[in-house]
Structures are given as structure tokens and as C-alpha cells.
Amino acid sequence: MAEAFARGICITLGFVLRIPALADSLPVQSVTLAGTRFPVTLATQAGRPYDASTVGNNVRKLWATGRFDDIRVESHGAAIVFRVHEAPRLRLREIHIEPNSFGLHPKVAEGTPINLLRAHQIALEAQKRLSAEGYIHARVDDALTPVSPDKVDLRLSVHAGQPVDIKDVEFQGSPGLRPHELRSALRAARIRRVLPPVPGLWSGWRLSPSYSEPALDGDLARLRSLYFSRGYYEANVRLGDTEIVGKAAKVKILVQSGPQYRDSGTAELCSCLLAARRDAERKGILDFFATLDVQRADPAPGTAPLAELTAHVDQGPPYRTGRIEFTGNHRFSDSAVRRNLLLDEGAPLDRMLLRKSLARLNRTAWFDPLGEDSVQVHRNPATATADLTFRLTERQHRAWSISGPVGPLSIAGPLQASISSRLPAWGRGLFELSTYSASFSLVAFAHPLLPILAVASRGPVFPLVAIQRPFTPGEGWLSGFVVAPQLGWQRTVLGYPVTQLQQRLLPRLAGNHQ
């Protein structure tokens, strides 16, 4: 499957390379997308100058939709034709992992549309997870097996090898700082001692972290920040030769601290750079690079050298938000997801608003946790716009739980067992059923503290049927309510303002003003 995917990419790029060369100054007369009715906005537009790189970006965008298995670009004079062939619409039935002993559980729901590209992405995500757990030579192959005309099974073949753990971290060169100070800045490479050693009898019990090069890069960045905060402005920190023998890795970090300078307004400089970066983000500038020049001043006799710090900032062009698209949302409509975003199409691409939008989507609990790596940014320098694609993975729509003895109904609270399920996708707005969940619970009530919370029941176990629309930032006052006739109107009315107050106040107390 990986080889087929690679061949598809090569073939696609080959078609781009075989486009007859046109002068960049010549305007495009017409642009045609043949072979599909799927709406796609192409950056290549009639009347604009021809740009081969823009055509290549269009091909990559078409391929990223996952709807086509063949894309050809033809040029008839100044007329550009994107000729595509739609791939069969297949849906996933099951995922089989062989061997299934590595704790891999790709969260892809049954019935999810799938193709060669999506299958390869799932395999790559599983491979990255294995690499983060120390399987540095892990490889995951993918294959689609038909089970019916429109359904397939995805088979992932895992070749992991032995996991590698970090057994020792050695600092070489001229560190300047004490080893325990440097080790305290480590996160991914920190070896934690659980039980102390007994001299002559036992070496103790230590927890060794998994070896992961991306995680080590984060540790190197933290070490550079540590040196900078201590006045070592010229410190050079890099990863040395790592010795891997069997399942053990010895990490070597090369450090040349350089001279330590007296404080010359480092805090003020950093705050100014952060303010400048935030201002650039508001304007939609995606590329922000800061370089630091250190000019040594003559120190007084017997004192540490003094440095004059000068920061040079290079910024890229500003971008506006182009088309916002979503993939992986099957039960939730695009409009329901879009209501939780703070970004608007056509507005400056503010990365802070993007991060807040991701936080709001995470609060809905509709999808697996989202980060900035869950958003693909497709830049179009010709139009100064950037299209965003949110890659979503829906959580399971059915759940069961057993809870107690906590809760507001009494000092001990109720003992409760419940099963719940989201309603099927239907309707829109307030009546979009996928944003509701139905639950059936068996609750053993204790004596309530407040009479308004009392529920009349004929036995120690009380059945409860409820329909709930959990609070979401995008819906606001139209969410966060429960309809449960057995509880009576008092508890129904009281629960709504309590939920609204809790969901609106707690994020602000935590410093998250959304």
C-alpha cells in the first residue's frame, strides 16, 4: 500500500512536470475542472498570470481531498484543464492490527469514508506513536481488503523491533552549569529514580524514558532557554553521538556555554519580542524569525562582561483566512463545528484565535483532542490567503459509566450506573440531533440536603431517562440543559443556570478568555 501511495504521488507530480511551459506573464484564459461535480476552489484563476507553482499547489490540494485516484493537468494554449477521476466511495468496516500487542487503537469510527491516502495517514500516525514510545525502527504497512462493494477492512502490519530506552544522559564540552541544573531542565530524557539504591546491595529502581528524537529536540530547546536566562547568550547546545546498544541508549549532549554576561535587559527584550510576535499574529503573519546579535562591551576590572543585545526580526507576508474545511466529521455538520471557531473567512489569519478555536472545539468533547498539528495550512502567496483544513476524529458516540458516591444530591451522593448514546445526525441549528445525547440510568438516591432536590421514588433504585444537550461554546445559551421528566421542573430549571455559570466562569478563572 505504501508503494502504491508513493507511485500515486510520483505520477501526480509527473503530470505537473509535463505541463507545457508558459510564460509567467501570459494570463490564463480559462480554468476547467473536469471529471467531478465536487466543489473545489482553485487558486489558478482566469485572467491572472500563469504560475506553475500555483498549479502544483492546486494538484496537491485536489489530492489532499482524498476523493480522486487520478489527477492530470492539461494545457491547451492558455487554457488550463484539471482532469480528475473520482475514487470509489468506500467506507471502513473494521481495523485489523497484526500483531495487536502494542496498544495501538486508531480511533476511526465504523462507516468512516476511507481511501488509499487516508489509510496511509492512519498507518503513519500509528508509526509515529510507536517511534515516540522508543520503537525507533518501527514500520507500519497498510492494506485495504474489500468485504463488500462499498466496504473495506484496513489491515495494519506492525514491524516494531525492540524498544529503546534512555539509560544515561551525559553532558560533554564546557557546560558552565552544574549537572543537576541541566538535568532538571530535561523532560523527555529525564531518568526518574523511584527507590534509592542500597550501597553494596542494590542499585535502586529507576524509570527510564523512551528514546525519541523529536522529544529530545524539545529538551534541547529547554536547555537553550535555560542558558539564555542565566546570561549565556552565546551558548551552543546540540545533540552528540548517541550510543544505542540493544535496548539501551546513552544520550550525549554537547554544550559550549561561552562567557556569562551580566543582565542587560534580557527580560525586557524577551517581552518586546513576544509583543512583536503577538502583533504579527494578529495581522496574519505566519513567518516570524528573530535573531539575536551580541556585542560585548568592555567590562570594569573584576566584573563579568557586559553585552549589548540587539534583536533583528524577519517577518513574512500577512495572510488572510481563505476557505475553512473539515474532514472526519460524519455525525456533526460543518455548520455545527464552524460555530465554535473564532476565525472568519476573509479575516486576518490570527494564530491566537486559531488556538482558541481549537480549545473551544476540545471543550465540546465531540472529537479527540486537537492541537495545532491537527490543522493543515495551505498557503497561496499569489492571493495572500491561506486555506485551513481541520482533521477531526470523532469520539465514540456510545458510552457507559458507573459513578458514586459523589454528587450534589446528598452528603454521600448517589450511586449511579448509566448508558448513553448520541442521537443520529439529523436536523440543523437547535434541532441538530447529533448535538444531543440520550441516557438511561439507575440511580440509588441518598437523602437530599435540599428539599428542592428531592425526587419521589418507590424504591431504593430509581430509573432515570434523560435527553441532554451538553454545553458548547459555539451554542452558548442554547446548550447546557437536560430534559428529564422524572426529576421534575424544579431540578430542570435549577440545573440550567448552574451549568451556564460553571461553563462560563471556570475558563475565565483559569485565565482563558474565549
Secondary structure, 3 states (H helix, E strand, C coil): CHHHHHHHHHHHHHHHHCCCCCCCCCECCEEEEECCCCCCCCCCCCCCECCHHHHHHHHHHHHHCCCEEEEEEEEECCEEEEEEEECCCEEEEEEEEECCCCCCCCCCCCCCEECHHHHHHHHHHHHHHHHHCCCCCCEEEEEEEEEECCEEEEEEEEECCCCCEEEEEEEEEECCCCHHHHHHCCCCCCCEEEECCECCCECCEEECCECCHHHHHHHHHHHHHHHHHCCCCCCEEEECCCEEECCEEEEEEEEECCCCCECCCHHHHHHHHHHHHHHHHHCCECCEEEEEEEEEECCCCCCCCEEEEEEEEEECCECEEEEEEEECCCCCCHHHHHCCCCCCCCCECCHHHHHHHHHHHHHHCCECCCCHHHEEEEEECCCCEEEEEEECCECCCEEEEEECCCCCCCCCCCEEEEEEEECCCCCCHHHCHHHCEEEEEEEECCCCCCHHHCCCCCCCCEEEEEEEECCCCCCHHHCCEEECHHHHHHHHHHHHHHHHHHHHHHHHHCCCCC
